[in-house]
């Protein structure tokens, strides 16, 4: 792995990667929310009924809408 040569340029600004880490974390949270809502919608009748926003698609419409909102 190549390490930056700090001796050559001591005043070089540090590379920031906070926005990239935030995007990866947000994607992970969204995927987790989608999985939890999908499993809950399949297993629990009360959750399934509450996730039906559009009857032809069933609870899938509520699962995806809920994951987007989270």
Secondary structure as UniProt FT lines:
FT   TURN            6..8
FT   TURN            10..11
FT   HELIX           18..43
FT   HELIX           45..50
FT   TURN            55..57
FT   HELIX           60..69
//
